[in-house]
Amino acid sequence: MSDEKGTAEVGYLAAGVDIDAGAEAVRRIGPLVRSTYRPEVVGDIGGFGGLFDLARSGYSDPFLVSATDGVGTKAEIARLTGRLDTIGRDLVAMCVDDLVCSGAAPLFFLDYLAVGHLDPDAVEQLVAGIAAGCSEAGCALIGGEMAEHPGVMAADQFDLVGFAVGAVERADVMDGSATSAGDLLVALDSPNLRSNGFSLVRHLVFEVAGRSLDDPAWAGADTTLADELLAPSVIYAPAVVAVLAAHEVHAVAHVTGGGLPGNLPRVLGDTVDAVVDPTAWEVPRIFRELQDMGGVSDGEMARVFNLGVGMVLAVPRAEADGVVATLADNDRRARVIGELAAGTGAVVYREPGRGEAGP
């Protein structure tokens, strides 16, 4: 439509926001969202708020536990490669694995997607990953927001933020106060970087080493750098929930940005140290390749990356073998990597029979 002088009509599309594309994206993601629904979900996609009937979840005196997180600049690696179908799993993992550190089981999830230009195909891929992650974690995707930011973000840029809610019985809340000297540290394996440290990763790969994402990850590797960097995060929540139901657990730490030194102290209190044997697990090769690209120190690597440990459970010594077995029954490899000793809430690296060592 135009005026008598032939001037084109000014509207939202001219400003860069495509309402029709947004409606198409919502239509496409509907089945994905519904595939995650639990019996407690009330209503359907499209409302102003997601409804969840907590009374149907079987709790008697619950606390609700909430967590929010994003995927950081791993999103940029996904953008550069056009691989958008798995990073949603990373988003779910970052949120629900925080919940279980308080003893909570995930219940429902909401997402926020910001894009420079709303492409229904891209949105469908992103939400497919989120839905897959929610299904694995056992939580319902009950709401979200898609925001188109023309002129603020490049057309193919995006960012993801997630928000998860879980529940735990009041008597079962974990806050680290139960930890004591002699507890063993059970670590769950992380085969990849998950979603942390990617600003350093991009600096090392692109600026320091001048590498391409299509390059082999290392000499003789069957995978590319893109394959290794975009490998989706393990979702630990269901396995940890199974452990909490069957064993005595004193604390749970999610090892994200900050590594072991930055995350274990958050659940230790100030009367014990975590004494960690850095030889107790094998660091996945991608970490050493990144370290060698820029000569990054061991200490810096340890405080940025998980280095192969995704979560740590502090458990009574008598429970350790059973916890490892229960995790194995839930397809999660784990091992004892140290113990708690009297201290001040620090992480100390110490090899057996030797003094303190680097990670």
Residue frames relative to the residue before (quaternion, step in Angstrom):
aa qw qx qy qz dx dy dz
M 1.0000 0.0000 0.0000 0.0000 0.00 0.00 0.00
S 0.0032 -0.7996 0.5999 -0.0268 3.59 -0.97 0.77
D 0.5183 -0.6103 0.4820 0.3558 3.55 -1.29 0.26
E 0.7640 -0.3897 0.2458 0.4516 3.60 -1.31 0.00
K 0.6851 0.4771 -0.2879 0.4691 3.60 1.14 -0.55
G 0.5600 -0.6404 0.3820 0.3611 3.61 1.27 0.07
T 0.4031 0.7132 -0.4855 0.3053 3.60 1.19 0.28
A 0.4692 -0.6853 0.4771 0.2874 3.60 -0.81 0.98
E 0.5390 -0.6250 0.4607 0.3266 3.55 -1.10 0.75
V 0.3156 -0.7250 0.5824 0.1888 3.55 -1.02 0.86
G 0.1550 0.7883 -0.5796 0.1367 3.57 -0.78 1.02
Y 0.7688 -0.3665 0.2558 0.4574 3.54 -1.34 -0.10
L 0.6384 0.5350 -0.3360 0.4396 3.60 0.98 -0.80
A 0.6416 0.5165 -0.3219 0.4669 3.57 1.00 -0.78
A 0.6672 0.4830 -0.2922 0.4860 3.56 1.17 -0.57
G 0.6354 -0.5751 0.3102 0.4114 3.58 1.29 -0.08
V 0.6361 0.5005 -0.3372 0.4808 3.60 1.25 0.08
D 0.1747 -0.8094 0.5585 0.0500 3.55 -0.62 1.22
I 0.2775 -0.7936 0.5218 0.1443 3.58 -0.14 1.30
D 0.6530 0.5230 -0.3202 0.4444 3.59 0.95 -0.82
A 0.6369 0.5136 -0.3285 0.4720 3.59 1.02 -0.76
G 0.6260 0.5364 -0.3339 0.4571 3.57 1.05 -0.72
A 0.6539 0.5055 -0.3101 0.4699 3.57 0.97 -0.85
E 0.6448 0.5151 -0.3173 0.4671 3.58 1.02 -0.78
A 0.6344 0.5262 -0.3307 0.4596 3.58 1.00 -0.79
V 0.6444 0.5125 -0.3200 0.4687 3.59 0.96 -0.86
R 0.6339 0.5301 -0.3350 0.4527 3.60 0.98 -0.80
R 0.6911 0.4962 -0.2852 0.4414 3.57 0.92 -0.90
I 0.7291 0.4415 -0.2639 0.4515 3.58 0.90 -0.83
G 0.4257 0.7328 -0.4521 0.2781 3.61 1.21 -0.23
P 0.7058 0.4443 -0.2904 0.4692 3.64 0.71 -0.95
L 0.6141 0.5458 -0.3500 0.4499 3.60 1.07 -0.68
V 0.6617 0.5029 -0.2988 0.4690 3.55 0.92 -0.94
R 0.6863 0.4964 -0.2936 0.4431 3.59 0.82 -0.97
S 0.5965 0.5901 -0.3637 0.4046 3.59 1.10 -0.59
T 0.6811 0.4880 -0.2855 0.4652 3.59 1.21 -0.40
Y 0.4675 0.7312 -0.4251 0.2570 3.59 1.22 -0.34
R 0.2519 -0.7150 0.6363 0.1429 3.49 -1.23 0.77
P 0.6839 -0.4864 0.3287 0.4331 3.63 -1.20 0.25
E 0.6418 0.5563 -0.3250 0.4160 3.59 1.16 -0.53
V 0.5400 0.6300 -0.4080 0.3808 3.61 1.21 -0.30
V 0.1485 -0.7817 0.6039 0.0470 3.55 -0.92 1.01
G 0.7939 0.2500 -0.1968 0.5182 3.59 -0.80 0.94
D 0.4298 -0.6912 0.5342 0.2282 3.53 -1.33 -0.28
I 0.7080 -0.4251 0.3481 0.4436 3.53 -1.33 0.10
G 0.6980 0.4898 -0.3440 0.3932 3.56 -1.09 0.72
G 0.5685 0.5934 -0.3905 0.4149 3.58 1.22 -0.21
F 0.6282 -0.5440 0.4003 0.3861 3.54 -1.32 0.09
G 0.7908 0.0666 -0.0435 0.6069 3.57 1.22 -0.39
G 0.4368 -0.6844 0.5155 0.2740 3.56 -1.15 0.62
L 0.2326 -0.7838 0.5666 0.1028 3.57 -0.89 0.98
F 0.0052 -0.7884 0.6134 -0.0466 3.55 -0.97 0.96
D 0.2867 -0.7817 0.5377 0.1329 3.58 -0.65 1.16
L 0.2397 -0.8205 0.5044 0.1221 3.56 0.07 1.31
A 0.5846 0.6067 -0.3732 0.3884 3.59 1.07 -0.67
R 0.6688 0.5063 -0.2987 0.4550 3.59 1.13 -0.58
S 0.5789 0.6203 -0.3675 0.3808 3.61 1.26 -0.15
G 0.5372 -0.6892 0.3680 0.3179 3.58 1.27 -0.04
Y 0.4809 0.6538 -0.4555 0.3657 3.60 1.21 0.21
S 0.3449 -0.7463 0.5326 0.2011 3.56 -1.13 0.66
D 0.7975 -0.0147 0.0437 0.6015 3.61 0.98 -0.83
P 0.1044 0.8761 -0.4653 0.0710 3.57 0.69 1.08
F 0.2905 -0.6313 0.6777 0.2402 3.42 -1.49 0.34
L 0.3096 -0.6801 0.6203 0.2385 3.55 -1.17 0.59
V 0.1360 -0.7730 0.6174 0.0529 3.55 -1.04 0.85
S 0.1032 -0.8129 0.5724 0.0303 3.60 -0.82 0.96
A 0.0042 -0.7808 0.6246 -0.0105 3.55 -1.21 0.59
T 0.0555 -0.7850 0.6162 0.0315 3.56 -1.09 0.71
D 0.1033 0.7862 -0.6001 0.1057 3.56 -1.08 0.71
G 0.2880 -0.7320 0.5851 0.1971 3.54 -1.36 0.02
V 0.5474 -0.6037 0.4574 0.3559 3.56 -1.25 -0.34
G 0.4386 -0.7191 0.4495 0.2975 3.58 1.27 0.13
T 0.7578 -0.3861 0.2723 0.4500 3.53 -1.19 -0.55
K 0.3251 0.6869 -0.5469 0.3513 3.56 1.17 0.55
A 0.5446 0.6209 -0.3845 0.4124 3.56 1.22 -0.53
E 0.6351 0.5362 -0.3364 0.4427 3.58 1.05 -0.69
I 0.6186 0.5185 -0.3441 0.4797 3.60 1.06 -0.68
A 0.6423 0.5093 -0.3242 0.4722 3.58 0.97 -0.80
R 0.6463 0.5196 -0.3217 0.4569 3.58 0.96 -0.83
L 0.6840 0.5064 -0.2961 0.4336 3.58 0.83 -0.95
T 0.7343 0.4052 -0.2255 0.4957 3.58 1.07 -0.70
G 0.3988 -0.7138 0.4796 0.3186 3.57 1.19 -0.47
R 0.5186 0.6157 -0.4247 0.4143 3.58 1.25 0.26
L 0.0306 0.8575 -0.5068 0.0834 3.56 -0.10 1.28
D 0.5799 0.6693 -0.3442 0.3118 3.58 1.22 -0.24
T 0.7398 0.4055 -0.2441 0.4782 3.63 1.17 -0.21
I 0.5662 0.6360 -0.4044 0.3336 3.60 1.07 -0.49
G 0.5395 0.6042 -0.4018 0.4271 3.58 1.21 -0.31
R 0.5963 0.5471 -0.3545 0.4684 3.58 1.13 -0.61
D 0.6087 0.5451 -0.3487 0.4590 3.57 1.04 -0.75
L 0.6442 0.5402 -0.3187 0.4378 3.55 0.94 -0.93
V 0.6704 0.4901 -0.2993 0.4699 3.57 0.87 -0.92
A 0.6478 0.5353 -0.3239 0.4347 3.57 0.90 -0.91
M 0.6594 0.5279 -0.3201 0.4290 3.57 0.87 -0.93
C 0.7154 0.4504 -0.2489 0.4727 3.59 1.05 -0.73
V 0.7421 0.4242 -0.2635 0.4471 3.59 0.63 -1.05
D 0.6479 0.5115 -0.3375 0.4525 3.60 1.06 -0.57
D 0.5586 0.5353 -0.3956 0.4949 3.58 1.27 -0.14
L 0.6244 0.5718 -0.3459 0.4043 3.59 0.95 -0.83
V 0.7013 0.4966 -0.2961 0.4170 3.57 0.81 -0.97
C 0.5285 0.6244 -0.4169 0.3962 3.60 1.21 -0.23
S 0.6812 0.4151 -0.2807 0.5336 3.59 1.26 -0.31
G 0.5994 -0.5751 0.3501 0.4329 3.56 1.30 0.00
A 0.5318 0.6727 -0.3805 0.3462 3.58 1.29 -0.03
A 0.3300 -0.6847 0.6120 0.2185 3.52 -1.27 0.61
P 0.4982 -0.6693 0.4521 0.3154 3.64 -0.86 0.88
L 0.1894 -0.7854 0.5823 0.0906 3.56 -1.08 0.82
F 0.8071 -0.1376 0.1198 0.5615 3.58 0.71 -1.03
F 0.2627 -0.7690 0.5797 0.0600 3.49 -1.33 0.56
L 0.0700 -0.7549 0.6493 0.0613 3.54 -1.21 0.64
D 0.1713 -0.7967 0.5716 0.0965 3.57 -1.12 0.62
Y 0.1705 -0.7376 0.6413 0.1249 3.52 -1.34 0.41
L 0.0549 -0.7967 0.6014 -0.0223 3.55 -0.74 1.12
A 0.0752 -0.7735 0.6291 0.0175 3.55 -0.76 1.11
V 0.0169 -0.8015 0.5967 -0.0354 3.59 -0.88 0.98
G 0.5126 -0.6172 0.4929 0.3366 3.51 -1.26 0.41
H 0.7683 0.0098 0.0192 0.6397 3.54 1.12 -0.82
L 0.3703 -0.7596 0.4946 0.2029 3.56 -0.73 1.05
D 0.0266 -0.7810 0.6212 -0.0591 3.52 -0.47 1.34
P 0.4160 -0.7393 0.4610 0.2606 3.65 -0.43 1.13
D 0.6151 0.5448 -0.3592 0.4424 3.61 1.03 -0.68
A 0.6775 0.4862 -0.2911 0.4689 3.58 0.90 -0.93
V 0.6425 0.5204 -0.3257 0.4585 3.57 0.94 -0.85
E 0.6407 0.5329 -0.3252 0.4469 3.56 0.94 -0.85
Q 0.6572 0.5022 -0.3117 0.4677 3.59 0.95 -0.83
L 0.6640 0.5098 -0.3090 0.4514 3.58 0.89 -0.92
V 0.7020 0.4549 -0.2733 0.4748 3.57 0.85 -0.94
A 0.5657 0.5776 -0.3901 0.4406 3.61 1.11 -0.53
G 0.6594 0.4966 -0.3067 0.4739 3.58 1.00 -0.79
I 0.6393 0.5131 -0.3254 0.4714 3.57 1.00 -0.80
A 0.6652 0.5064 -0.3054 0.4559 3.58 0.89 -0.91
A 0.6389 0.5159 -0.3289 0.4663 3.58 0.99 -0.80
G 0.6567 0.5069 -0.3072 0.4662 3.56 0.98 -0.82
C 0.6439 0.5158 -0.3206 0.4654 3.58 0.98 -0.83
S 0.6459 0.5190 -0.3251 0.4558 3.58 0.93 -0.84
E 0.6653 0.4918 -0.3069 0.4704 3.57 0.95 -0.83
A 0.7094 0.4599 -0.2567 0.4683 3.57 0.99 -0.83
G 0.4545 -0.7096 0.4325 0.3206 3.57 1.24 -0.29
C 0.5903 0.5526 -0.3853 0.4447 3.57 1.16 0.48
A 0.4514 -0.6982 0.4987 0.2452 3.55 -1.15 0.70
L 0.3324 -0.6981 0.5988 0.2091 3.55 -1.06 0.83
I 0.0058 0.8708 -0.4888 0.0528 3.58 -0.04 1.28
G 0.8252 0.0139 -0.0258 0.5641 3.60 1.17 0.12
G 0.0973 0.7967 -0.5937 0.0581 3.51 -1.29 0.18
E 0.2872 -0.7316 0.5938 0.1720 3.51 -1.38 -0.07
M 0.1235 -0.7441 0.6512 0.0838 3.55 -1.10 0.80
A 0.0358 -0.8097 0.5853 -0.0223 3.57 -0.70 1.09
E 0.2182 -0.7655 0.5964 0.1042 3.55 -0.83 1.04
H 0.0986 -0.8308 0.5477 -0.0138 3.58 -0.67 1.18
P 0.0146 -0.8246 0.5655 -0.0065 3.63 0.47 1.08
G 0.7981 0.2804 -0.2234 0.4843 3.52 -1.05 0.82
V 0.6944 0.4155 -0.2579 0.5279 3.56 1.29 -0.25
M 0.7611 0.1583 -0.0819 0.6237 3.55 1.12 -0.79
A 0.5509 -0.5746 0.4777 0.3717 3.58 -1.17 0.54
A 0.6894 -0.5270 0.3016 0.3949 3.57 -1.14 0.65
D 0.7797 0.3319 -0.1874 0.4967 3.61 0.92 -0.81
Q 0.4861 0.6556 -0.4463 0.3671 3.59 1.21 0.20
F 0.0307 0.7859 -0.6175 0.0121 3.55 -1.20 0.58
D 0.0993 -0.7536 0.6409 0.1072 3.52 -1.33 0.25
L 0.2027 -0.7806 0.5856 0.0815 3.53 -1.11 0.77
V 0.0012 0.7603 -0.6496 0.0051 3.54 -1.08 0.81
G 0.1279 -0.8029 0.5795 0.0557 3.56 -1.00 0.81
F 0.1329 -0.7609 0.6319 0.0634 3.52 -1.29 0.50
A 0.0457 -0.8196 0.5705 -0.0263 3.57 -0.64 1.15
V 0.1253 -0.7648 0.6280 0.0705 3.54 -1.18 0.67
G 0.0112 -0.7827 0.6221 -0.0140 3.53 -1.02 0.90
A 0.2995 -0.7460 0.5635 0.1905 3.55 -1.30 -0.01
V 0.0216 -0.7614 0.6479 -0.0011 3.51 -1.25 0.65
E 0.5247 -0.6150 0.4748 0.3479 3.56 -1.05 0.69
R 0.6269 -0.5766 0.3745 0.3664 3.55 -1.02 0.85
A 0.6974 0.4906 -0.2751 0.4442 3.59 0.92 -0.90
D 0.7246 0.4552 -0.2354 0.4608 3.58 1.22 -0.42
V 0.3814 0.7337 -0.4879 0.2797 3.59 1.24 0.10
M 0.2144 -0.7680 0.5924 0.1150 3.56 -0.98 0.90
D 0.0127 0.8082 -0.5881 0.0287 3.57 -0.87 0.97
G 0.6232 -0.5701 0.3285 0.4227 3.58 1.28 0.24
S 0.5234 0.6698 -0.4073 0.3338 3.58 1.22 -0.27
A 0.6397 0.5454 -0.3272 0.4316 3.60 1.19 -0.38
T 0.4961 0.6704 -0.4371 0.3369 3.61 1.20 -0.24
S 0.0278 0.7903 -0.6114 0.0293 3.55 -1.14 0.65
A 0.6503 -0.5024 0.3923 0.4133 3.53 -1.25 0.45
G 0.7211 0.3949 -0.3185 0.4719 3.54 -0.93 0.95
D 0.5046 0.6190 -0.4332 0.4177 3.59 1.22 -0.29
L 0.3295 -0.7278 0.5651 0.2059 3.56 -1.11 0.70
L 0.3628 -0.7216 0.5565 0.1947 3.55 -1.21 0.66
V 0.1174 -0.7872 0.6050 0.0231 3.55 -0.56 1.23
A 0.1489 -0.8122 0.5627 0.0394 3.58 -0.61 1.17
L 0.2837 -0.7299 0.6002 0.1631 3.54 -1.06 0.87
D 0.4985 -0.6933 0.4409 0.2765 3.55 -0.82 1.04
S 0.0987 -0.7315 0.6685 0.0910 3.53 -1.23 0.67
P 0.2782 -0.8102 0.4914 0.1574 3.62 -0.45 1.13
N 0.7944 0.2183 -0.0994 0.5580 3.59 1.25 -0.19
L 0.7362 -0.4462 0.2964 0.4136 3.55 -1.34 -0.08
R 0.2842 -0.7316 0.5415 0.3013 3.57 1.20 -0.51
S 0.7064 -0.4721 0.3101 0.4266 3.68 -0.75 -0.87
N 0.5869 0.6075 -0.3425 0.4114 3.56 1.15 0.51
G 0.8000 0.3177 -0.2376 0.4501 3.53 -1.15 0.70
F 0.4144 0.7670 -0.4346 0.2260 3.59 1.21 0.13
S 0.5470 0.5661 -0.4286 0.4434 3.61 1.13 -0.21
L 0.6502 0.4691 -0.3084 0.5120 3.58 1.04 -0.73
V 0.6101 0.5546 -0.3518 0.4432 3.60 0.98 -0.79
R 0.6967 0.4683 -0.2844 0.4631 3.58 0.78 -0.98
H 0.6202 0.5327 -0.3414 0.4638 3.58 1.05 -0.70
L 0.6806 0.4877 -0.2897 0.4637 3.58 0.90 -0.91
V 0.7111 0.4777 -0.2684 0.4406 3.57 0.79 -1.04
F 0.7976 0.3483 -0.1646 0.4642 3.58 0.69 -1.09
E 0.7883 0.3591 -0.1800 0.4661 3.57 0.77 -0.99
V 0.7286 0.4053 -0.2492 0.4927 3.60 0.92 -0.81
A 0.8053 0.2931 -0.1436 0.4950 3.58 0.71 -1.08
G 0.3174 -0.7753 0.4952 0.2302 3.60 1.18 -0.33
R 0.3494 0.7623 -0.4725 0.2710 3.56 1.07 0.74
S 0.3740 -0.6788 0.5820 0.2462 3.52 -1.36 0.33
L 0.5531 -0.6135 0.4461 0.3445 3.56 -1.11 0.62
D 0.6372 0.5211 -0.3231 0.4670 3.58 1.23 -0.36
D 0.4878 0.6619 -0.4362 0.3657 3.61 1.25 -0.13
P 0.5854 -0.5231 0.4584 0.4165 3.59 -1.21 0.39
A 0.5757 -0.6141 0.4080 0.3536 3.58 -0.99 0.79
W 0.7517 -0.1228 0.0805 0.6429 3.55 1.20 -0.67
A 0.7135 -0.4489 0.3003 0.4463 3.57 -1.21 0.27
G 0.8330 0.1691 -0.1552 0.5034 3.55 -0.75 1.09
A 0.4648 0.6961 -0.4417 0.3231 3.60 1.25 -0.01
D 0.4080 -0.6910 0.5440 0.2452 3.55 -1.18 0.64
T 0.6902 0.4320 -0.2561 0.5209 3.57 1.29 -0.21
T 0.4292 -0.6694 0.5377 0.2803 3.55 -1.25 0.45
L 0.6728 -0.4484 0.3807 0.4486 3.53 -1.31 0.11
A 0.6268 0.5385 -0.3384 0.4501 3.57 0.99 -0.79
D 0.6278 0.5399 -0.3382 0.4472 3.59 0.96 -0.84
E 0.7033 0.4728 -0.2688 0.4577 3.56 0.85 -1.00
L 0.7078 0.4762 -0.2762 0.4427 3.57 0.86 -0.92
L 0.7408 0.3984 -0.2255 0.4916 3.60 1.07 -0.66
A 0.3451 0.7286 -0.5211 0.2802 3.59 1.21 0.13
P 0.4411 -0.7416 0.4314 0.2633 3.61 -0.62 1.07
S 0.5927 -0.5891 0.4309 0.3405 3.52 -1.19 0.65
V 0.4620 -0.6164 0.5557 0.3129 3.53 -1.16 0.66
I 0.2548 -0.7281 0.6144 0.1656 3.58 -1.07 0.78
Y 0.2028 -0.8372 0.5033 0.0686 3.56 -0.35 1.28
A 0.4843 0.7391 -0.4135 0.2197 3.59 1.12 -0.65
P 0.6921 0.4729 -0.3324 0.4322 3.68 0.66 -0.89
A 0.6607 0.5004 -0.3162 0.4615 3.59 0.95 -0.80
V 0.6584 0.4949 -0.3134 0.4725 3.59 0.97 -0.81
V 0.6157 0.5317 -0.3466 0.4670 3.60 1.00 -0.75
A 0.6366 0.5209 -0.3263 0.4658 3.61 1.00 -0.78
V 0.6421 0.5120 -0.3188 0.4733 3.58 1.01 -0.79
L 0.6630 0.5157 -0.3129 0.4434 3.59 0.88 -0.91
A 0.6586 0.5129 -0.3078 0.4566 3.58 1.10 -0.66
A 0.7765 0.3793 -0.1713 0.4730 3.58 1.12 -0.63
H 0.8024 0.2519 -0.0960 0.5324 3.59 1.15 -0.48
E 0.5065 -0.5891 0.5234 0.3500 3.53 -1.34 0.27
V 0.0140 0.7874 -0.6128 0.0652 3.56 -0.71 1.12
H 0.3033 -0.7954 0.5042 0.1451 3.58 -0.79 1.01
A 0.7997 -0.0721 0.0604 0.5930 3.60 1.10 -0.54
V 0.1211 -0.7586 0.6360 0.0731 3.54 -1.27 0.57
A 0.0663 -0.7888 0.6109 0.0134 3.57 -0.90 0.97
H 0.2846 -0.7285 0.6047 0.1501 3.54 -1.01 0.95
V 0.2364 -0.8048 0.5331 0.1103 3.58 -0.50 1.19
T 0.1038 0.7904 -0.5861 0.1445 3.55 -0.15 1.35
G 0.8041 -0.1385 0.1266 0.5642 3.61 -0.91 -0.81
G 0.6854 0.4046 -0.3326 0.5059 3.55 -0.77 1.06
G 0.3118 -0.7954 0.4751 0.2106 3.55 1.30 -0.26
L 0.7787 -0.2955 0.2409 0.4982 3.56 -1.22 -0.45
P 0.6749 0.5031 -0.3320 0.4256 3.66 0.81 -0.83
G 0.7285 0.4457 -0.2473 0.4577 3.57 1.06 -0.67
N 0.7667 0.3970 -0.1931 0.4662 3.59 1.16 -0.50
L 0.6142 0.5530 -0.3641 0.4293 3.61 0.98 -0.67
P 0.6611 0.5162 -0.3436 0.4224 3.67 0.82 -0.78
R 0.5633 0.6231 -0.3845 0.3830 3.61 1.16 -0.45
V 0.7763 0.2959 -0.1697 0.5301 3.62 1.18 -0.43
L 0.5499 0.6606 -0.3729 0.3495 3.60 1.25 0.09
G 0.3514 -0.6789 0.5589 0.3214 3.57 0.95 -0.78
D 0.5507 -0.6485 0.4299 0.3022 3.58 -1.26 -0.12
T 0.6051 0.5661 -0.3676 0.4223 3.59 1.16 0.48
V 0.7564 0.2791 -0.1880 0.5609 3.59 1.26 -0.10
D 0.2800 -0.7021 0.6254 0.1937 3.51 -1.35 0.46
A 0.3655 -0.6667 0.5933 0.2643 3.54 -1.28 0.45
V 0.1300 -0.7857 0.6032 0.0436 3.57 -0.51 1.19
V 0.0745 -0.8424 0.5318 -0.0449 3.54 -0.28 1.36
D 0.2958 -0.7260 0.5982 0.1662 3.53 -1.01 0.92
P 0.2813 -0.8074 0.4904 0.1688 3.63 -0.29 1.18
T 0.6334 0.5121 -0.3447 0.4666 3.61 1.25 -0.07
A 0.5067 0.7016 -0.3947 0.3084 3.60 1.28 -0.09
W 0.7829 0.1724 -0.1198 0.5857 3.58 1.21 -0.25
E 0.4681 -0.6640 0.5110 0.2808 3.54 -1.28 0.45
V 0.3547 -0.7257 0.5524 0.2058 3.55 -0.78 1.06
P 0.4723 -0.6825 0.4672 0.3048 3.65 -0.69 0.99
R 0.6155 -0.6279 0.3373 0.3364 3.53 -0.96 0.92
I 0.5901 0.6019 -0.3890 0.3717 3.60 0.99 -0.71
F 0.6218 0.5418 -0.3526 0.4421 3.60 1.06 -0.65
R 0.6802 0.4763 -0.2978 0.4709 3.58 0.91 -0.84
E 0.6076 0.5390 -0.3587 0.4600 3.58 1.07 -0.64
L 0.6570 0.4938 -0.3061 0.4804 3.58 0.93 -0.84
Q 0.6407 0.5319 -0.3256 0.4478 3.57 0.94 -0.85
D 0.6883 0.4891 -0.2822 0.4555 3.56 0.94 -0.90
M 0.5614 0.6111 -0.3936 0.3955 3.61 1.11 -0.54
G 0.8356 0.1777 -0.0639 0.5158 3.56 0.94 -0.83
G 0.4627 -0.6837 0.4517 0.3383 3.57 1.23 0.12
V 0.2028 0.7996 -0.5358 0.1804 3.57 1.02 0.79
S 0.4911 -0.6812 0.4587 0.2906 3.58 -0.90 0.90
D 0.6310 -0.5261 0.4069 0.3993 3.56 -1.24 0.44
G 0.6602 0.5278 -0.3116 0.4341 3.56 0.92 -0.88
E 0.6624 0.4913 -0.3072 0.4749 3.57 0.99 -0.82
M 0.6185 0.5332 -0.3468 0.4614 3.59 1.00 -0.76
A 0.6856 0.5126 -0.2887 0.4288 3.57 0.90 -0.93
R 0.7409 0.3999 -0.2468 0.4799 3.60 1.03 -0.62
V 0.6494 0.4720 -0.3245 0.5002 3.59 1.30 0.12
F 0.8222 0.2460 -0.0771 0.5074 3.58 0.81 -1.06
N 0.5698 -0.5920 0.4441 0.3572 3.56 -1.29 0.31
L 0.2224 -0.8310 0.4817 0.1673 3.60 1.27 -0.43
G 0.7719 -0.3851 0.1907 0.4685 3.58 1.04 0.71
V 0.6755 0.4071 -0.2938 0.5400 3.59 1.29 0.10
G 0.2008 -0.8352 0.5059 0.0788 3.58 -0.46 1.22
M 0.7799 -0.0259 0.0208 0.6251 3.56 1.13 -0.67
V 0.1614 -0.7674 0.6125 0.0996 3.54 -1.26 0.50
L 0.1474 -0.7709 0.6161 0.0659 3.54 -0.98 0.96
A 0.2297 -0.7348 0.6208 0.1481 3.58 -0.96 0.89
V 0.0484 0.8239 -0.5546 0.1061 3.55 -0.53 1.21
P 0.5966 -0.5315 0.4353 0.4148 3.60 -1.17 0.39
R 0.6379 -0.5676 0.3592 0.3767 3.55 -1.04 0.78
A 0.6816 0.5112 -0.2954 0.4322 3.59 0.93 -0.86
E 0.6705 0.5083 -0.2915 0.4551 3.59 1.23 -0.40
A 0.5004 0.7255 -0.4105 0.2339 3.59 1.13 -0.59
D 0.6847 0.4820 -0.3080 0.4518 3.60 0.76 -0.96
G 0.6643 0.5051 -0.3052 0.4588 3.57 0.93 -0.83
V 0.6256 0.5320 -0.3334 0.4631 3.59 1.04 -0.76
V 0.6507 0.5067 -0.3156 0.4693 3.57 0.92 -0.89
A 0.6592 0.5090 -0.3069 0.4606 3.59 0.98 -0.84
T 0.6523 0.5053 -0.3196 0.4660 3.60 0.95 -0.83
L 0.6319 0.5174 -0.3294 0.4738 3.58 1.01 -0.75
A 0.6400 0.5155 -0.3235 0.4690 3.59 0.99 -0.81
D 0.6278 0.5343 -0.3306 0.4595 3.59 1.04 -0.75
N 0.7238 0.3783 -0.2143 0.5358 3.56 1.25 -0.52
D 0.5697 -0.6603 0.3440 0.3479 3.57 1.21 0.70
R 0.5776 0.5372 -0.4122 0.4559 3.58 1.01 0.79
R 0.3187 -0.7557 0.5473 0.1670 3.55 -0.66 1.17
A 0.0585 0.7987 -0.5936 0.0792 3.55 -0.97 0.87
R 0.0459 -0.7846 0.6183 0.0049 3.53 -1.28 0.38
V 0.5094 -0.6000 0.5091 0.3484 3.56 -1.28 0.34
I 0.0846 -0.8222 0.5627 0.0155 3.59 -0.79 1.02
G 0.8163 -0.0897 0.0561 0.5678 3.59 1.19 0.10
E 0.3365 -0.7286 0.5604 0.2047 3.52 -1.29 -0.34
L 0.4847 -0.6210 0.5185 0.3325 3.52 -1.33 0.13
A 0.0408 -0.7765 0.6288 -0.0008 3.54 -1.10 0.82
A 0.6640 -0.4857 0.3662 0.4349 3.56 -1.18 0.42
G 0.2734 0.7667 -0.5367 0.2224 3.55 -0.87 0.95
T 0.6045 -0.5842 0.4304 0.3288 3.53 -1.22 -0.57
G 0.6826 -0.4957 0.2937 0.4495 3.61 1.20 0.32
A 0.5043 0.6563 -0.4102 0.3830 3.58 1.23 0.44
V 0.3787 -0.6544 0.5909 0.2816 3.52 -1.40 0.16
V 0.0716 -0.7963 0.6003 -0.0202 3.54 -0.73 1.15
Y 0.2406 -0.7599 0.5881 0.1375 3.57 -0.82 1.00
R 0.1329 0.7922 -0.5774 0.1464 3.56 -0.71 1.09
E 0.2917 -0.7472 0.5730 0.1681 3.55 -0.73 1.07
P 0.6017 -0.5773 0.3980 0.3825 3.62 -1.05 0.68
G 0.8353 0.1804 -0.1533 0.4963 3.55 -0.89 0.97
R 0.7136 0.3711 -0.2462 0.5408 3.57 1.29 0.10
G 0.6024 -0.5530 0.4296 0.3831 3.54 -1.30 0.11
E 0.7790 -0.3053 0.2359 0.4942 3.52 -1.26 -0.34
A 0.0921 -0.7952 0.5993 0.0083 3.53 -1.08 0.83
G 0.5655 -0.5714 0.4625 0.3739 3.51 -1.28 0.26
P 0.6182 -0.5616 0.3916 0.3861 3.59 -1.20 0.41
